[in-house]
Amino acid sequence: MKVTRGYSSQTGRLYPVGTIGNFDGHHRGHHALLQRVIETARKKEGTAMVLTFDPHPVKILAPQADFRFLTDEHEKLARFEQAGIDEVVLVEFTRAFASLTPELFAAQVLSKGLGL
């Protein structure tokens, strides 16, 4: 499994199929979502991708919150690999990133950055 930090103009993926989330822990909903991404990518002979954030958004948006994580980054990546994900893109979550409009997020991150 390929792990990439950042999304800046990464192209060349054949039929990328992706999902976005924090995936802290790994419950049935996460499993079902990842399996759907993998199945869809395999049908298209594409790349099964996950876009996730580091640090977790709560650390930036509510640093005073008493938030406990279920998995660390190493365990999260291991679970993605075990599930069959081809590539994980770790995006640095900052206040500037959080302030992107939906249109800019779609254009800059999803389309231009990831080729989705």
N, C-alpha and C positions, 0 to 999 in steps of 0.2 A: 504494500500500500504506500502510495506517495503522500507525504505530508508537506504542505506548502504554507509558509507564513506570508500573508498578504495576498492581494488579488490584482495587483497592478498589471493590466494588459497581458493577461495570460491567455494565449490562444493556442490553437492546434489540437484541442480536444475533439475527438470524434464523437458526435452526438452526446454531449454531456447531459446527464439527468441528475438533478440535485434536490437537496432538501436543506433547510436552514433551521438551526436551533441550538440550544445549549446542551441538550442531552445529558443532563446531570442525573446520574443513575441510569438504569436501563430497564424500563418496564415494558409491558406488552404493547402499548401504543408506540413506543420508540421502535420496538422490534418490527411491528407491522409496517410502519412508515419506511424503515430502512429496507425491508424486504421488497416493498413496492418499488422503491428507487432502483434496487438491484435488478429486479425482474424486468422493469421497463428498459433499463440500460442494456441488459443482455439481449432482449428482443431486438433492439436497434443496433446491436454490436457497438454500444457506446460506453461511456465512462460514468460509473456510479459515484456521485460526489456528495460530500457533506460540507456545508459552510457552517462553522461554529466560531465562537468568540473567546478571546483571551485578552484581558481577564473577563470573567463573568460580568455581564452588564450591571448586576446589582452592586458590585464593588465600586462602580463609577457613579451610578445614578442614586444610590442610597448607601454610601459608605458607612453610615452609622448603624445600619440594620444588622441585627443579630441573625445572620444567614449562615447556615451550615451546609456545606457541599457534601454530596453523597459519593462523588468520585473525583479523583484528581485527573490532571491532563493525561498522564501516562495510562491510567486505567481506561479512560474514555477512548483514547486512540486504540488501545488493545481491543476493546469491544467493537469498534468500527471495523478493524481489520478482521476480527473473528467473524463478523457478520458478512463480510465479503465486499465491503466498500473499496473502491479503487483509489480514491483520492479524498483527502481531508484538507480543506483550506481553513487555516486559523487566521481570523481577522482581529487585529488589535482594536478592542472596543474602547473608544474615547468619547468625550463629550461632543467633539466635532463630528465623529462618525454617527453618534446618536441623533445629531441634529439634521442629518440628511433628510430631505423630503423623500416621499415614496418614489417620485419620478426620478430624482437624482440617484437614489439607491438602485433602482431598476436599470437606469442607463449606465452609470459608472461602475457599479459592482457586478450586477448580474450579467448585463449584456457585454460591455466593453472589458470588464475585468475577468469574468469567468466564461464568457461565451455561451451563456444560457439563453 
